[in-house]
Amino acid sequence: MLVQILSFIHYFSTMLFGIYISAFFLGVKQNRKNICTLFLLALCEGILYGISFYLLGMEMTDRCYALIIHLPLILFLILYYKYPVVSSCISVFSAYLCCQLSNWIGLLVLMITGEEWCYYAARIPITVIVFFLLCLFICRTTETIFTRDTRELYIIGFLPTVYYLFDYSFAKLSGLLYSGNKVVVEFMGFVFCISYLAFLLVYFREYEKKQEIKQYSDLMELQLLAIEKEIEQVKRSKKKLSILRHDMRHHLNVILSQLQNGNTGKTIDYIEETGNLYDDTTIITYCRNEMVNAVISIYHTRFTDQGIMLNHDISVGEKLPCPETAICTILSNALENSMHALEEMDAGEKWVNLTITEKKDHLLLQIENPVVRIPKFVDGIPTSDKNGHGIGVKSIIYYVEQLKGQCHFSLADHSFILRIII
C-alpha cells in the first residue's frame, strides 16, 4: 500500500514538474493565472493517464506516455501560449532530461537499500528541490536562449531531443538499454561528443560576434571623439579667421605703407608673419578615409599631450581594400602599444613613425618607435609580464589572421618595428 501511494505521488509530482518547467523554460510568467492554468492542464492529463491505465494497463500506458502527456503539452504551449513549434518541443524535451536528476538519485537509493518505496521516497523531494532550483537560477537563462533563431535552436536542442528519442526507443519501448548491448550503451557518449563539438562552434561564433561588437563600439567612440575634436578645431579656426579678417585691412595698409617707403625686406617679413597666423586655422586631414583619419586624429592628440612626435606618411584612398573596422582596430592597438612603450622615455626622445600605403589591393602598414626595455619574444611575438598588457598584440594578430594577412614584429637599433601586409 505504501509503495502504491508513493508511486502515485511520484507520478503526479513528476508530471507537474514536466508541465511547469516546460512552460517556465519558454518564459511563461510564474504568476497565479498561469500556475492555475497549467495545473488544470495537469489535471486533464492526469485524468487521461488514469483512463489509459484503467483500459490498457501500466506497461502500455508507460509506452504511450509521450502521446498522453507530452504531445498535448506541446500543443498547449503552441496553441494557447503561442510559442513556436521548435521552441516548445525543445523545452519539453529539456524538462524531460531534467527529470533524470531525481531518477538517478532514486536509482542510487534503490541500489543501496533494495526497497522500492525508498526509490519513490527519494525521488519526490529531489523533484521538488530541482524544480525550485531551476525556477530560481535556470528559467531566466532558457527564456533568453529559446528566443534565438531556429538554426541555433537546433544545435541547443540537439542533446535533449536525442536523449528523449533515445530513452523512449531503447528504454521505454524496447528495453534494449538494459540488454547490455555495447552499441546502445555507448550511443549517448557518441551524442554527448557531437553536442559538445556543436556547442564549441556556437560558443566561438558568439564570442567572435561579441568581439566584433566591442571593437566596433570602441571605434565608434574614437570616431565620436575625433568628430568632437574637429568641431572644436573648426570653432577655434572660425573665431580666429573672423579676427584675422577684421584685421586684414590693417595688415594691407601696413604692407602698402612699407612698399611706398621702399622697405621691401620688412614687407616680406611682415607678409610671412601674417601668413603664419593663418597656419593655425588649418584643419589637419591625414588621409581620405574617414575612419582611418579619425583614429589617427585621436592618437595624434594623445601623443601631443604626452610629448610624443608623430611622423606620418599615409597614402590610402577613400575606400580601403579590406574591412575598415578591422583595419582601424589594428591601427588603434598598434598606436596604443607605441604610446605605452614611450611612457618611460624622456620628452625629447619620444617619437613614432607611421606609414600606411595602398598598393595593388593590398594595405601596407608600418609603425616604428624607440624602446627603453627590450621586450621578450616568444615565437616571434612580443610578450609582457605586466597585468593587462599583451592584449593589443593578440588583437592585432587575430584580426590580421582573419584578413589572411601577415604581421612581423622586430627590433632594430633600439627601435620596435611592426610591419603588416593585408
C-alpha positions, 0 to 999 in steps of 0.5 A: 500500500505504501509503495502504491501511494508513493508511486502515485505521488511520484507520478503526479509530482513528476508530471507537474514538474514536466508541465511547469518547467516546460512552460517556465523554460519558454518564459511563461510568467510564474504568476497565479493565472498561469500556475492555475492554468497549467495545473488544470492542464495537469489535471486533464492529463492526469485524468487521461493517464488514469483512463489509459491505465484503467483500459490498457494497463501500466506497461502500455500506458508507460509506452504511450506516455509521450502521446498522453502527456507530452504531445498535448503539452506541446500543443498547449504551449503552441496553441494557447501560449503561442510559442513556436513549434521548435521552441516548445518541443525543445523545452519539453524535451529539456524538462524531460532530461531534467527529470533524470536528476531525481531518477538517478538519485532514486536509482542510487537509493534503490541500489543501496537499500533494495526497497522500492518505496525508498526509490519513490521516497527519494525521488519526490523531494529531489523533484521538488528541490530541482524544480525550485532550483531551476525556477530560481537560477535556470528559467531566466537563462532558457527564456533568453536562449529559446528566443534565438533563431531556429538554426541555433535552436537546433544545435541547443536542442540537439542533446535533449531531443536525442536523449528523449528519442533515445530513452523512449526507443531503447528504454521505454519501448524496447528495453534494449538499454538494459540488454547490455548491448555495447552499441546502445550503451555507448550511443549517448557518449557518441551524442554527448561528443557531437553536442559538445563539438556543436556547442564549441562552434556556437560558443566561438561564433558568439564570442567572435560576434561579441568581439566584433561588437566591442571593437566596433563600439570602441571605434565608434567612440574614437570616431565620436571623439575625433568628430568632437575634436574637429568641431572644436578645431573648426570653432577655434579656426572660425573665431580666429579667421573672423579676427584675422579678417577684421584685421586684414585691412590693417595688415594691407595698409601696413604692407602698402605703407612699407612698399611706398617707403621702399622697405621691401625686406620688412614687407616680406617679413611682415607678409610671412608673419601674417601668413603664419597666423593663418597656419593655425586655422588649418584643419589637419586631414591625414588621409581620405578615409574617414575612419582611418583619419579619425583614429589617427586624429585621436592618437595624434592628440594623445601623443601631443599631450604626452610629448610624443612626435608623430611622423606620418606618411599615409597614402590610402584612398577613400575606400580601403581594400579590406574591412575598415573596422578591422583595419582601424582596430589594428591601427588603434592597438598598434598606436596604443602599444607605441604610446605605452612603450614611450611612457618611460622615455624622456620628452625629447626622445619620444617619437613614432613613425607611421606609414600606411600605403595602398598598393595593388589591393593590398594595405601596407602598414608600418609603425616604428618607435624607440624602446627603453626595455627590450621586450621578450619574444616568444615565437616571434611575438612580443610578450609582457609580464605586466597585468593587462598588457599583451592584449593589443598584440593578440588583437592585432594578430587575430584580426590580421589572421582573419584578413589572411594577412601577415604581421612581423614584429622586430627590433632594430637599433633600439627601435620596435618595428611592426610591419603588416601586409593585408 
